[in-house]
Amino acid sequence: MTDHPPFMIPILLSAVATFLVRALPYYATFLDRLPKFLSKSLRLLSVAALGPLIFPGVILDYNQSWYAGLLGIAAAALFAYKRQGMIIPILLSIGVTYLALLL
């Protein structure tokens, strides 16, 4: 082991905190007693919080081809809306963004 493990402590604490925030809604039994809309909203909150973290990077990471990330997100959103999947829209988004960056 090295003499520099203190950098691992904040990383591990962040990982535990992130896991708890995302896993808690699935194991919390009190959510079943809430109204259906509120229960579903609380269960989706951790996923919805990723949007503001990811979306600015989609636009700001590609200076010359700023539209590439938006095309990837649009393709993934349309496919996910029609097919209710997750893996294929992610792969589609990567592919569309890559192709847009090649043009």
Backbone bond lengths (Angstrom), bond angles and torsions (degrees), N, CA, C in turn:
res aa  C-N    CA-C-N  psi(-1)  N-CA   C-N-CA  omega(-1)  CA-C   N-CA-C  phi
1 M - - - 1.450 - - 1.529 109.76 -
2 T 1.286 116.91 152.92 1.463 120.68 -177.34 1.520 110.97 -90.12
3 D 1.317 114.43 172.81 1.464 120.52 178.84 1.526 111.97 -87.54
4 H 1.325 118.41 4.87 1.457 121.49 -175.41 1.529 113.17 -120.45
5 P 1.325 119.47 51.39 1.469 118.48 179.30 1.523 115.87 -82.60
6 P 1.345 120.97 -8.62 1.467 118.38 -176.94 1.532 114.20 -60.06
7 F 1.326 119.02 -24.88 1.462 119.16 178.82 1.521 111.32 -67.97
8 M 1.315 117.75 -20.88 1.458 121.21 -179.92 1.531 112.20 -74.98
9 I 1.302 117.55 -26.93 1.473 120.89 -176.64 1.528 111.02 -62.25
10 P 1.337 120.14 -51.29 1.474 118.38 177.88 1.529 112.99 -63.21
11 I 1.322 117.01 -34.26 1.464 119.83 179.06 1.523 110.18 -65.67
12 L 1.312 117.36 -46.25 1.462 120.59 179.55 1.524 112.00 -66.13
13 L 1.331 117.82 -39.62 1.462 120.42 177.43 1.531 111.09 -64.28
14 S 1.319 116.64 -40.04 1.471 120.16 177.46 1.519 110.85 -64.92
15 A 1.328 116.83 -39.05 1.465 120.39 179.02 1.524 110.75 -64.84
16 V 1.325 117.53 -42.88 1.467 121.00 179.45 1.529 110.04 -65.34
17 A 1.329 116.97 -44.01 1.467 120.29 -179.75 1.526 110.90 -63.48
18 T 1.323 116.94 -42.18 1.456 120.28 178.86 1.521 110.78 -64.21
19 F 1.320 116.40 -42.84 1.464 119.79 179.52 1.523 111.33 -62.75
20 L 1.323 116.95 -43.59 1.462 119.77 -179.35 1.521 112.06 -63.29
21 V 1.315 116.49 -42.93 1.464 119.83 -179.48 1.521 111.02 -63.99
22 R 1.330 117.46 -37.14 1.463 120.07 -178.01 1.517 112.68 -83.08
23 A 1.315 118.41 -30.19 1.468 120.95 -176.74 1.522 112.65 -88.04
24 L 1.309 118.06 -27.45 1.466 121.45 -175.97 1.529 113.64 -56.57
25 P 1.340 120.10 -43.82 1.470 118.21 -179.76 1.529 113.90 -60.74
26 Y 1.306 117.96 -27.24 1.458 120.46 -178.43 1.525 112.30 -80.08
27 Y 1.305 116.76 -22.73 1.457 120.47 -178.44 1.526 113.46 -107.83
28 A 1.310 116.90 -5.21 1.465 120.45 -179.69 1.534 109.41 -78.49
29 T 1.311 116.49 118.97 1.473 120.39 -177.18 1.529 112.12 -80.14
30 F 1.323 118.04 -22.45 1.466 119.61 -178.94 1.522 112.44 -67.59
31 L 1.337 118.06 -18.74 1.456 120.41 -179.97 1.527 111.87 -66.76
32 D 1.320 116.98 -24.91 1.466 120.20 179.70 1.525 112.25 -71.76
33 R 1.317 117.14 -22.13 1.469 120.79 -179.28 1.527 112.72 -88.92
34 L 1.306 117.54 -8.90 1.464 121.52 178.93 1.528 109.92 -81.50
35 P 1.333 117.76 163.33 1.466 119.43 173.72 1.533 110.28 -57.35
36 K 1.323 116.30 149.33 1.457 121.98 -172.31 1.531 112.69 -56.08
37 F 1.346 117.18 -45.16 1.465 120.49 -179.35 1.528 111.32 -61.93
38 L 1.318 117.53 -45.64 1.464 121.39 -179.26 1.525 110.71 -66.63
39 S 1.314 116.99 -40.79 1.458 120.61 178.70 1.525 111.13 -61.10
40 K 1.320 116.43 -46.53 1.464 119.91 179.85 1.528 111.16 -66.16
41 S 1.321 117.22 -38.44 1.461 121.19 178.32 1.518 111.42 -61.67
42 L 1.312 116.93 -43.69 1.465 120.08 179.63 1.518 111.63 -68.19
43 R 1.317 117.35 -34.57 1.462 120.19 178.12 1.531 111.49 -68.54
44 L 1.317 118.00 -31.40 1.464 122.23 -178.26 1.522 113.46 -92.61
45 L 1.308 118.22 -3.17 1.456 122.17 -175.51 1.525 112.54 -60.55
46 S 1.309 117.88 -43.92 1.467 119.30 -177.81 1.525 111.33 -66.48
47 V 1.317 117.60 -34.22 1.461 120.72 177.21 1.526 109.92 -71.58
48 A 1.322 116.87 -41.51 1.465 121.06 -179.49 1.527 111.72 -65.88
49 A 1.317 117.15 -27.46 1.466 120.06 179.81 1.523 111.80 -69.09
50 L 1.315 117.97 -18.77 1.463 120.17 178.51 1.528 112.33 -71.01
51 G 1.329 117.55 -27.27 1.456 121.20 -179.03 1.519 113.56 -55.01
52 P 1.340 118.46 -54.53 1.467 118.69 179.53 1.525 113.56 -65.32
53 L 1.320 117.53 -19.36 1.464 119.54 177.54 1.525 111.96 -82.05
54 I 1.311 116.88 -34.72 1.457 121.13 -174.24 1.525 112.49 -92.27
55 F 1.323 118.15 -40.97 1.463 121.56 -171.10 1.531 114.29 -58.64
56 P 1.323 121.70 -43.17 1.477 118.88 178.69 1.526 112.53 -60.29
57 G 1.327 117.28 -35.62 1.455 119.72 178.09 1.511 112.96 -65.96
58 V 1.324 116.78 -29.76 1.460 120.88 178.92 1.520 110.20 -63.30
59 I 1.297 117.20 -38.63 1.464 120.97 -178.31 1.527 111.49 -85.10
60 L 1.311 117.77 -40.70 1.456 121.18 -171.52 1.529 114.38 -84.35
61 D 1.322 119.05 -17.54 1.463 120.28 -176.96 1.518 113.62 -77.04
62 Y 1.310 118.20 -21.85 1.457 121.44 -177.38 1.527 108.50 -116.16
63 N 1.330 116.31 90.19 1.468 120.06 -175.27 1.525 112.26 -65.66
64 Q 1.339 117.51 -51.60 1.453 120.38 -177.41 1.525 111.34 -72.09
65 S 1.317 116.91 -40.75 1.471 121.63 -176.83 1.523 109.46 -114.32
66 W 1.308 117.03 63.39 1.470 120.98 -176.19 1.515 112.21 -62.45
67 Y 1.315 117.44 -23.76 1.454 121.97 -178.38 1.535 112.65 -75.78
68 A 1.334 118.46 -16.23 1.465 121.35 -175.73 1.519 111.49 -62.21
69 G 1.311 117.62 -46.46 1.458 121.08 178.89 1.514 112.30 -65.17
70 L 1.321 115.93 -38.69 1.467 119.65 178.56 1.524 111.54 -66.04
71 L 1.331 117.18 -37.79 1.467 119.80 176.48 1.529 110.78 -64.68
72 G 1.327 116.38 -39.99 1.455 120.35 178.05 1.513 112.02 -63.47
73 I 1.326 117.12 -43.59 1.468 121.09 178.83 1.529 110.31 -66.37
74 A 1.316 117.32 -41.31 1.468 120.31 -179.89 1.529 110.65 -63.09
75 A 1.334 116.74 -43.46 1.465 119.98 179.88 1.530 110.26 -63.95
76 A 1.323 116.92 -43.46 1.466 120.34 179.79 1.522 111.16 -65.73
77 A 1.322 116.85 -40.62 1.463 120.05 -178.64 1.530 111.18 -65.58
78 L 1.323 116.64 -43.34 1.467 119.62 179.15 1.531 111.76 -64.41
79 F 1.320 116.04 -44.49 1.462 119.12 -179.75 1.521 111.02 -65.99
80 A 1.331 117.35 -42.76 1.468 120.74 -179.47 1.524 110.97 -66.09
81 Y 1.315 117.08 -34.85 1.462 120.37 178.85 1.523 111.16 -66.12
82 K 1.324 116.37 -38.95 1.468 120.93 -178.03 1.527 112.30 -79.66
83 R 1.334 117.99 -36.99 1.463 121.17 -170.92 1.526 114.75 -109.99
84 Q 1.309 119.24 -9.27 1.470 123.68 178.11 1.524 112.72 59.46
85 G 1.298 118.48 35.86 1.451 121.78 -179.64 1.517 111.38 -108.66
86 M 1.326 115.59 -178.95 1.448 119.17 178.08 1.529 111.72 -133.15
87 I 1.313 118.45 -44.99 1.459 121.43 -175.73 1.526 111.17 -68.74
88 I 1.320 117.62 -48.24 1.467 120.65 -178.64 1.529 111.47 -62.99
89 P 1.341 119.92 -43.07 1.476 117.58 176.20 1.531 113.45 -61.43
90 I 1.306 117.25 -35.14 1.470 119.40 177.99 1.522 110.29 -65.15
91 L 1.337 115.99 -46.97 1.466 119.73 178.81 1.527 110.85 -64.67
92 L 1.314 116.72 -38.80 1.463 120.99 177.19 1.526 110.96 -62.61
93 S 1.307 116.45 -42.39 1.463 120.75 178.81 1.520 111.22 -61.65
94 I 1.322 116.06 -42.99 1.469 119.78 178.23 1.526 110.09 -62.91
95 G 1.335 116.60 -45.12 1.457 120.41 -179.47 1.516 113.34 -63.64
96 V 1.324 116.56 -45.97 1.473 120.54 -179.61 1.527 110.42 -64.57
97 T 1.317 117.05 -41.83 1.477 119.73 178.27 1.504 111.00 -63.52
98 Y 1.323 116.57 -42.24 1.469 120.24 179.01 1.519 111.37 -62.34
99 L 1.335 116.43 -46.03 1.457 119.99 178.73 1.524 111.96 -63.27
100 A 1.323 116.98 -39.20 1.472 119.92 178.71 1.528 110.82 -66.09
101 L 1.326 116.99 -32.82 1.466 119.70 178.99 1.528 111.40 -73.34
102 L 1.333 117.50 -25.85 1.456 120.68 178.09 1.530 112.43 -72.84
103 L 1.334 116.05 -26.99 1.475 119.65 -176.87 1.494 112.65 -76.69
